[in-house]
Amino acid sequence: MDQDPTVVRRRASLLRWLLLLLPLWSRLALGALPFGSSPRRILLDLLSEQQLLEVEDLTISLLRGGGLGPLTLPPDLPNLDPECQELLLDFANSSAELTGCLVRSARPVRICQTCHLLFQQVVSKMDNISRSVGNTSESQSCVRSLLMADRMQIVVILSEFFNTTWKEANCANCLTDNGEELSNSTIYFLNLFNLTLTCFEHNLQESAHGLLPPKNYSEVCKNCREAYKTLSSLYSEMQKMNELDNKAELPETHLCIDVEDAMNITRKLWSRTFNCSISCSDTVPVIAVSVFILFLPVVFYLSSFLHSEQKKRKLILPKRLKSSTSSANIQENSH
């Protein structure tokens, strides 16, 4: 293969400079130059910065035995087809965007509502690679080049990681059937969640400006009780609906991670940080039923005891009558 004339001329020029500098290197080695003179400083006086860098590269190449061979790769190396190269670049860019979104949305968890479009994009790019066929032949298709060319299979591993993460987060539970937007129930829940947090923040600010102690969150508990109860009730309903929908397939299916994390944050703030509680409206009926059940054994044993005493009286009474009549007959016979 013919070399580029420009490359040949440049290498010839650098080789001449290298031959001229060999005596200088020998004088440096023998200590003939003044003390304190560095080789690079002396060479900078003779060559430009670019020429010096090229001379150093050429010297290293010669010392390593590289010779003055061509700078271009041989044509028989397995290069990617342009179509496959474009598919790989598209998958790389979409994977990088999805990875950044997942990391940024890790805490608090906003994976499903923030990254669902990017996930669909990665799935689409992977489908393009799987369905593609190269321009040359089936043996050199993009599927073989990108997915089965080596034992690591980086593209396959990365795609499986995204699919596993999405499945474990159960993001499909938050999205519509096509996975392109949030479901109505998820949007409604997130709106109530934001309203509840806004209520917490608003009442905390009022408590900070008031005369209440710093740890007194009575205003938060009082003013945000209804918002918290509404959010908690909606979460329970979503759990029941999810269990009914997935009872035949997966009996322990969770809600999507965004909804679960939002509810966990709210419950921790309500119970641990603010030390609030919800009084049950059915307290009186519950207490009445509990007392009734508690006294059931007492009533049972008391009624059983009274019933047994009454039976004893009924059984003893005929015996007394019989004994009295028999004694009367004996007295009559004796007379």
C-alpha positions as CSV (number, residue, x, y, z in Angstrom):
1,M,0.0,0.0,0.0
2,D,1.4,3.4,-1.0
3,Q,2.0,5.9,1.8
4,D,0.8,9.5,1.9
5,P,3.5,11.7,0.4
6,T,2.9,14.3,3.1
7,V,3.6,11.8,5.8
8,V,6.7,10.5,4.0
9,R,8.2,14.1,3.7
10,R,7.4,14.9,7.3
11,R,9.1,11.7,8.5
12,A,12.1,12.3,6.3
13,S,12.5,15.9,7.7
14,L,12.2,14.6,11.3
15,L,14.7,11.9,10.6
16,R,17.2,14.5,9.4
17,W,16.6,16.6,12.6
18,L,17.1,13.4,14.6
19,L,20.5,12.7,12.9
20,L,21.6,16.2,13.5
21,L,20.7,16.0,17.2
22,L,22.6,12.8,17.8
23,P,25.9,14.6,18.5
24,L,24.1,16.8,20.9
25,W,22.8,13.8,22.8
26,S,26.3,12.4,22.9
27,R,27.7,15.6,24.4
28,L,25.0,15.6,27.0
29,A,25.8,12.1,27.9
30,L,29.6,12.9,28.3
31,G,28.8,16.1,30.3
32,A,30.4,18.5,27.8
33,L,27.6,21.0,28.1
34,P,27.4,23.6,30.9
35,F,26.2,22.4,34.3
36,G,22.5,23.0,34.9
37,S,21.5,22.8,31.2
38,S,18.6,20.5,30.6
39,P,18.3,18.7,27.3
40,R,14.7,19.9,26.7
41,R,15.7,23.5,27.2
42,I,18.6,23.2,24.8
43,L,16.4,21.6,22.2
44,L,13.7,24.3,22.6
45,D,16.3,26.8,21.5
46,L,16.9,24.8,18.3
47,L,13.4,23.5,17.4
48,S,9.8,24.7,17.7
49,E,7.5,23.1,20.2
50,Q,5.6,21.1,17.6
51,Q,8.9,19.9,16.0
52,L,10.2,18.9,19.4
53,L,7.0,16.8,20.2
54,E,7.3,15.1,16.8
55,V,11.0,14.3,17.4
56,E,10.2,12.8,20.8
57,D,7.4,10.6,19.3
58,L,9.7,9.4,16.6
59,T,12.5,8.7,19.0
60,I,10.2,6.7,21.3
61,S,8.9,4.8,18.2
62,L,12.5,3.9,17.1
63,L,13.5,2.8,20.7
64,R,10.5,0.5,20.8
65,G,11.4,-1.0,17.5
66,G,8.4,0.5,15.7
67,G,10.4,1.6,12.8
68,L,9.0,4.0,10.2
69,G,6.0,2.0,9.1
70,P,2.7,3.3,7.9
71,L,0.4,5.2,10.3
72,T,-2.9,3.8,8.8
73,L,-4.4,0.4,9.8
74,P,-4.4,-2.4,7.2
75,P,-7.6,-2.7,5.2
76,D,-8.4,-6.3,6.3
77,L,-9.2,-5.4,10.0
78,P,-12.9,-6.0,11.0
79,N,-14.4,-2.6,10.9
80,L,-18.1,-1.9,11.7
81,D,-20.5,-1.3,8.9
82,P,-21.6,2.4,8.8
83,E,-25.2,1.5,9.5
84,C,-24.1,-0.6,12.6
85,Q,-21.8,2.2,13.7
86,E,-24.8,4.6,13.7
87,L,-27.0,2.2,15.6
88,L,-24.3,1.6,18.2
89,L,-23.8,5.4,18.6
90,D,-27.6,5.9,19.0
91,F,-27.8,3.2,21.7
92,A,-24.8,4.7,23.5
93,N,-26.3,8.2,23.6
94,S,-29.7,7.1,24.7
95,S,-28.1,4.8,27.4
96,A,-26.0,7.7,28.7
97,E,-29.1,9.9,29.0
98,L,-31.1,7.2,30.8
99,T,-28.2,6.4,33.2
100,G,-27.9,10.1,34.1
101,C,-31.7,10.3,34.7
102,L,-31.7,7.2,36.9
103,V,-28.9,8.5,39.1
104,R,-30.4,12.0,39.4
105,S,-33.8,10.6,40.3
106,A,-32.5,8.1,42.9
107,R,-33.3,10.2,46.0
108,P,-36.1,11.0,46.4
109,V,-37.2,8.3,44.0
110,R,-38.6,9.9,40.8
111,I,-37.5,7.2,38.4
112,C,-40.8,6.2,36.8
113,Q,-42.2,9.7,36.4
114,T,-39.0,11.3,35.2
115,C,-37.2,8.6,33.1
116,H,-40.0,6.7,31.4
117,L,-39.6,8.5,28.0
118,L,-35.8,7.9,28.1
119,F,-36.4,4.2,28.9
120,Q,-38.8,3.9,25.9
121,Q,-36.1,5.5,23.8
122,V,-33.4,2.9,24.9
123,V,-35.8,0.0,24.2
124,S,-36.5,1.4,20.8
125,K,-32.8,1.7,20.0
126,M,-32.2,-1.9,21.2
127,D,-35.0,-3.1,19.0
128,N,-33.5,-1.3,16.0
129,I,-30.2,-3.2,16.6
130,S,-32.0,-6.5,17.1
131,R,-34.1,-6.2,13.9
132,S,-31.3,-4.7,11.7
133,V,-29.5,-6.6,9.0
134,G,-26.3,-5.3,7.6
135,N,-25.8,-4.1,4.1
136,T,-23.4,-6.9,3.1
137,S,-24.7,-10.3,4.2
138,E,-26.4,-12.0,7.1
139,S,-23.1,-13.2,8.5
140,Q,-21.9,-9.6,9.0
141,S,-25.2,-8.2,10.2
142,C,-25.4,-5.7,13.0
143,V,-26.8,-8.3,15.3
144,R,-23.7,-10.4,15.1
145,S,-21.3,-7.4,15.2
146,L,-22.9,-5.6,18.1
147,L,-24.5,-8.4,20.2
148,M,-22.6,-11.6,19.6
149,A,-19.1,-10.6,18.5
150,D,-17.4,-11.2,21.9
151,R,-18.0,-13.0,25.2
152,M,-18.6,-9.7,27.2
153,Q,-21.6,-8.6,25.0
154,I,-21.6,-5.1,26.6
155,V,-24.7,-3.9,24.7
156,V,-26.7,-6.9,25.8
157,I,-25.6,-6.6,29.4
158,L,-26.5,-2.9,29.5
159,S,-29.9,-3.5,27.9
160,E,-30.6,-6.3,30.5
161,F,-29.6,-3.9,33.3
162,F,-32.1,-1.3,32.2
163,N,-34.9,-3.8,31.8
164,T,-34.2,-5.4,35.2
165,T,-34.1,-2.0,36.9
166,W,-37.4,-1.0,35.3
167,K,-39.1,-4.2,36.2
168,E,-37.9,-4.1,39.9
169,A,-39.1,-0.5,40.2
170,N,-42.5,-1.8,38.8
171,C,-42.8,1.4,36.8
172,A,-45.5,-0.2,34.5
173,N,-47.9,0.2,37.5
174,C,-47.5,4.0,37.3
175,L,-47.8,4.3,33.5
176,T,-50.5,3.8,30.9
177,D,-50.5,0.6,28.7
178,N,-48.2,2.1,26.1
179,G,-45.8,3.3,28.8
180,E,-45.5,6.8,27.4
181,E,-47.3,8.8,30.1
182,L,-48.4,8.5,33.8
183,S,-51.7,7.0,34.6
184,N,-54.6,9.1,36.0
185,S,-54.4,7.5,39.4
186,T,-50.7,8.2,39.7
187,I,-51.1,11.8,38.7
188,Y,-53.9,12.2,41.2
189,F,-51.8,10.6,44.0
190,L,-48.8,12.8,43.2
191,N,-50.9,15.9,43.3
192,L,-52.3,15.0,46.7
193,F,-48.7,14.2,47.8
194,N,-47.5,17.6,46.8
195,L,-50.5,19.3,48.5
196,T,-49.7,17.4,51.7
197,L,-46.1,18.4,51.7
198,T,-47.1,22.0,51.0
199,C,-49.4,21.9,54.0
200,F,-46.5,20.6,56.2
201,E,-44.2,23.3,55.0
202,H,-46.7,26.1,55.3
203,N,-47.6,25.2,58.9
204,L,-44.0,24.7,59.8
205,Q,-43.3,28.2,58.7
206,E,-46.1,29.6,60.7
207,S,-44.9,27.7,63.8
208,A,-41.4,29.1,63.3
209,H,-42.8,32.7,63.3
210,G,-45.1,32.1,66.2
211,L,-44.6,31.6,69.9
212,L,-44.7,27.8,69.9
213,P,-41.6,25.8,70.9
214,P,-39.4,24.5,68.1
215,K,-40.5,20.9,68.7
216,N,-44.2,21.6,69.0
217,Y,-45.9,20.4,65.8
218,S,-49.5,20.6,67.0
219,E,-50.5,23.0,64.3
220,V,-49.1,20.7,61.6
221,C,-51.1,17.8,63.1
222,K,-54.2,19.8,63.4
223,N,-54.3,21.6,60.0
224,C,-52.9,18.8,57.8
225,R,-54.8,15.9,59.3
226,E,-57.4,15.8,56.5
227,A,-54.8,16.0,53.7
228,Y,-52.8,13.2,55.3
229,K,-55.9,11.0,55.8
230,T,-57.0,11.6,52.1
231,L,-53.5,10.6,50.8
232,S,-53.3,7.6,53.1
233,S,-56.8,6.4,52.0
234,L,-56.0,6.8,48.4
235,Y,-52.8,4.8,48.8
236,S,-54.7,2.0,50.5
237,E,-57.2,1.9,47.7
238,M,-54.4,1.8,45.1
239,Q,-52.9,-1.2,46.9
240,K,-56.2,-3.1,47.0
241,M,-56.8,-2.4,43.3
242,N,-53.3,-3.5,42.4
243,E,-53.7,-6.8,44.4
244,L,-57.0,-7.5,42.6
245,D,-55.5,-6.8,39.2
246,N,-52.4,-8.9,39.7
247,K,-53.8,-11.6,42.0
248,A,-53.7,-14.3,39.3
249,E,-50.2,-13.5,38.1
250,L,-48.2,-12.1,41.1
251,P,-49.9,-12.1,44.5
252,E,-47.2,-9.8,46.1
253,T,-47.0,-7.2,43.4
254,H,-46.0,-3.8,44.7
255,L,-47.0,-0.4,43.5
256,C,-44.4,1.5,41.5
257,I,-41.4,2.8,43.5
258,D,-42.3,6.4,43.0
259,V,-45.7,6.0,44.8
260,E,-44.3,3.8,47.5
261,D,-41.4,6.2,48.3
262,A,-43.7,9.2,48.4
263,M,-46.0,7.5,50.9
264,N,-43.1,6.3,53.0
265,I,-41.7,9.9,53.1
266,T,-45.1,11.2,54.2
267,R,-45.6,8.6,56.9
268,K,-42.2,9.2,58.4
269,L,-42.8,12.9,58.5
270,W,-46.2,12.5,60.1
271,S,-45.4,9.8,62.7
272,R,-41.7,10.3,63.5
273,T,-40.9,13.9,62.8
274,F,-44.2,15.6,63.8
275,N,-45.3,12.8,66.2
276,C,-48.8,13.1,64.9
277,S,-51.6,10.4,65.1
278,I,-55.0,10.0,63.6
279,S,-57.9,9.3,66.1
280,C,-60.2,6.7,64.8
281,S,-63.8,7.8,64.4
282,D,-65.1,4.3,65.4
283,T,-63.5,4.3,68.8
284,V,-66.7,4.0,70.8
285,P,-68.2,1.1,68.8
286,V,-64.9,-0.7,68.9
287,I,-64.7,-0.3,72.7
288,A,-68.3,-1.5,73.1
289,V,-67.7,-4.6,71.0
290,S,-64.5,-5.4,72.9
291,V,-66.2,-5.1,76.3
292,F,-69.0,-7.3,75.1
293,I,-66.6,-10.0,73.9
294,L,-64.7,-9.7,77.1
295,F,-67.7,-10.4,79.2
296,L,-69.1,-13.2,77.1
297,P,-67.2,-15.9,79.1
298,V,-68.5,-14.5,82.4
299,V,-72.1,-14.5,81.1
300,F,-71.7,-18.0,79.7
301,Y,-70.4,-19.5,82.9
302,L,-72.9,-17.7,85.1
303,S,-75.8,-18.8,83.0
304,S,-74.4,-22.4,82.9
305,F,-74.1,-22.3,86.7
306,L,-77.7,-21.1,87.3
307,H,-79.1,-23.6,84.8
308,S,-77.3,-26.5,86.5
309,E,-78.7,-25.4,90.0
310,Q,-82.2,-25.3,88.6
311,K,-81.8,-28.9,87.3
312,K,-80.6,-30.1,90.6
313,R,-83.7,-28.7,92.3
314,K,-86.0,-30.4,89.8
315,L,-84.3,-33.8,90.3
316,I,-84.3,-33.7,94.1
317,L,-88.0,-32.7,94.5
318,P,-89.5,-36.0,93.3
319,K,-87.3,-38.0,95.6
320,R,-88.5,-36.1,98.6
321,L,-92.2,-36.6,97.6
322,K,-91.6,-40.3,97.1
323,S,-89.9,-40.8,100.5
324,S,-92.7,-38.9,102.3
325,T,-95.4,-41.0,100.7
326,S,-93.6,-44.2,101.5
327,S,-93.2,-43.2,105.2
328,A,-96.9,-42.4,105.4
329,N,-97.8,-45.9,104.1
330,I,-95.6,-47.5,106.6
331,Q,-97.2,-45.6,109.4
332,E,-100.7,-46.7,108.2
333,N,-99.7,-50.3,108.1
334,S,-98.3,-50.2,111.5
335,H,-101.6,-49.0,112.9
